[in-house]
């Protein structure tokens, strides 16, 4: 971390160069995170609200509330601009060459979407070595790991964010997909949203993207708030025919649940050309683009007929 304990200052004063650690992968268990923190030279961020952070967090973690990585209330899925992200990442002391561990509450399966969305944002901002504490602070506490109440203030870094859109789908990308290229538009919301029975309060109207299919984000969790491992994710993706398209665009209401689908498909199952449409249905509907709102059984029948021909 940039906020160094006195012992860390002593080591650096002796001229011992810290070596970046090798992360266990996109997910880390509580024990793996504990080992990473003990070994040092890893940045830990806690994306919960300030009051939750103050009650107890992983030792050395810097508070980085989820809202820092989100858009305004009328369009929560909007990605902050490069200047805003640069300011945020600098204030958190993050650097492209230092691994980052993302911690969150782990209250339920929806909560994982926040960690996944921050992971996606940091990866797109140029930070390559990332891992998420699987199951969040709930799993950490269940594993009898200690919590710290010592607030950590990071030493500012000099990172400069240049957004890499490799994992980002724009509204124009969605429109191109609707015009006929081989792209799977995957709705991460529960079926009631996909059918148009429910909608986000900030959306202009209910509905989904035309030609879309749905695969609810909750399917990636077998029990509790910890997401399944890479092998299980690959198997689930294959069983549900999520691997065959040239491109896949994950979306939901505001790019939160969709971040879980993106993470599971891109980072765990390692499927190429998976993108997240961050503004999702709130941004799409408020821009006045074409919507689909057809009862589920009829839509499913349409897809069955389409697959035959």
N, C-alpha and C positions, 0 to 999 in steps of 0.2 A: 504494500500500500504506500501511497505518498505520505500518509500520516505515520511517521516512524516512531516506534517505541525507543526509549533511550538505548537499549541493547542493540537495536538495529543501527542507530547512529554510530555506535562503537565499532560495529563490524565494518561499516562503510568507511569509517575513519582509518581503519587499518588497510584500506585499499582492496578488500575482498569484493570482487565483482559478483553481484547476484545473478543467478542464472534462471531464465524463465522456465517455468514448470511445464510438464506435459499434462494436459487435462485428460480426464478419463473418456471424454467424448461429449456430446451435446447434453448429456444428463450425468449428474453425479449424486451418489448416495450421501446421506449425512456423514458417514464415516469418511468417505472420499473428500468431502468438503473440509471436514475437520483436519484431515491430513494435509490438504493443500494450504490451509490457513497456518498450520503449525510450521510448515516448511518455508512459508514466506514468499515474497515476490509474486503475489497474486492480488488483484483488486476484487473486493467483494462489495456489491451494491445491494441495498435493501429497498425494494420498490414500493413498500407500504407507506401509508400516511405517517406523518411525523409523530403523532401520538402513539401509534402502534410500535414504531421504531424505538421510541423512548422507553417503552415497557420492557424491551429486551430484544436483542438481535445477535447475530453471529459476531463474535469478537472481531473488531477491525472493520466492520461493514460501514460504508458511508450511506447515509439516507439519500435515496434518489426516487422520490414519489412518482408513481406511474403517470400522473398528469403532465410531468415534464416532457413526456414522449408522445403526447396526444394533442389533438386539435381543440378548437373552441367548442362550446356546448352545442352550437347549431350544426357542427360537423366534426364530431369527436374523432373520427378516423383519419382526419387530415394529418399528414406528416408535417411536423415543424420544418421551417426552412433551414438551409445549411448554416446560416449565421446563428440561428437560435440553437441548433444542435451543437454547433461548435462551442458556444457559450456554456451550454449544459455539460457537455463532456469535459471541457476544460475545468469547470468548477468542481466536477466529481474526481478530477485527477486521473482520468482515464487516458491511456496511450495505446497506440496501435500494437506495440510490441509486448504489452503486458497482458497475461490472461485475465479474464473477467468471470467471476462467479455471480450469477443472478439469484437472489433470494426473494421470496414472496411469502404470503401467509400460508397458502395451502388449505384454505377453508373448504373448498369444494372443487369440482372439475372445471367450473367456469373460471375460477381464480387463476388456473394455469395459463389462460389466454393472455393475462397481463404479462407474465414472465416471457411467454413466447413472442409477444408483440415487442417487448423491449429487446429481446435477443435478435429479432429480425431487424430492428432499427439500428442496433449497434453493429451488426454484421454489414448492413448496407452503408454504414458510416465509416467502414474501414477497419473495424476491430475483428480480427479473424479467430482468435482463441477465446471461445465462449463456452460456458456450461451453465446449466440450470440445476439448482438444488431440487431434486425430484421429490415432490410431496411438500416442499416448502418448509416453513418454520414449524408447521404441525408435525411433519415427519422428524424434524430435528429434535423437537421436544420429546416425541415418542421414543426416540433413540437415546434419551437421557443425556443429550448434549447440553452443555452449559450455555446460558445466554448472558450477554453483557449489557449493562445499562450505560456504559461509557460512550458518550457521543463522540463521533470521529469527524474531524474537519480535514478534508483532503488538501494537500498542496496542489495548487492549480497546475495543470499541464499545458502544453503548447500545441495540442492536437488541432488539426484543421480538417473539418469534415468536407469531403467531396462525395456526394451521394452516388452510390453504385446502384443503378436501376435493374441489375440482373434479376433481382427477386421481387421487383415491383411491377404490378400491372396498372396501367392508367385506364381511364374511361375510353380512350382511343383504342387501346389494346382489346378491351371488351367489345367495342364496336366492330373491330376487325374480326374477332372471333364469331360474332353474330353474322358476319357476311360470308362465313363458310370455311374458314381454315380449321384445321384439326386441333381444336382446343376444347377441353372439358371445363365447363364452368361449374364449379362445385360449391354449393351452398352449405355452409357449416352450421346453419341455424336449425333448431327443431322444426319438424315437419309443419307445424302450425304457422310458422313464418313463411316457409316455402310455399304453402298453399294459399297464403294471403289472409289467413284467419287472424293473424296478429301482425303488428308492425311496431317499429321503434318509435317513441314519441317524437323524435326529430325528423322522421321520414315524412315526405309529402303525402305518401299513400302506401298502402300495403302492396305486397307482391314480391316477385323475384325477377332475376334476369331471364329473358327468353332463352329457351333451349337448355336451361340449367338442370342439373341433377342435384340431389342433396345427400350429404353424408354428415350426420350430426357430429359435432366436435366431441361429444361425450362418449362416442364409440371407442375412443383411444384409451379409455380408462377401464380396467377390469374390476378394481375394487378400491375405494378410497380416492384421494386426490392425486396419487402418483400415477403418471402416465406409463403406458406399457413400454417395454424395451424395443430395441431396433429390430430384432428378429420377429417379434410378434407384430410390429408395425408393418413390416414388409409382407408378412403373411396376410394380414387383414386387408392391406391395399390390393393385393393380388386377388383375394377372394371376392372383393367388391368391385373388381375391374376398374381400378383407379390408376392403372399403370400403362394403359395402351395408347393414350393420346399423345400427339407430338408436344402439346403444351397443356398445362393445367393452371387455371386461375381460381384461387380460393377466395371466397367472399362471405360476408355475413351482413350484419347491420352497420357496424362501425370498424371492421377490421380487427376485432378482439377475438371472438370465437374462431374466425377464419385464420388467425395467427396460429392457433392450435393445430388446425388441419395442415397449414403450411409447414409447421415445425415437424409434425409426424411424417409427412410425405417427403419433404426435402431433406431434413436433417437426420431423421431416424431411418426411414425406408430408403433414403438416398436416391430418390427419383429425380431425374434432371428436368429442368424447364418447368419447375413449379414456382408460381408467382402469387403474391398476395395483392389483392385489390384493396388498399387501405381505407378508402372512403366508403366502399361497399354500397349497400342499398340506400343509406341516408344520403350520401353524396349523389348517387345515381338518380334517385327519385326526385331530389330537390333540383337537379339540373334539367328535369323534364324529359329524360330519355324514356325509351320504350320499356314498358313493364309487362310481365306475365303474371296472371292471377287466375289460374285454372285449378279446380279441385284435384286433389292428389290422385285418385284412381284414374281419372281421365288422362292426366299427365303421364302416369306410369304406363297406361295402355299405349299412349302415343310413342313413348320410348321403345316399347316392345315391338310395335309395328315398324318403327324406324330401323331397329336393329336387324330386322328380317331383310329389308330392302337396302 
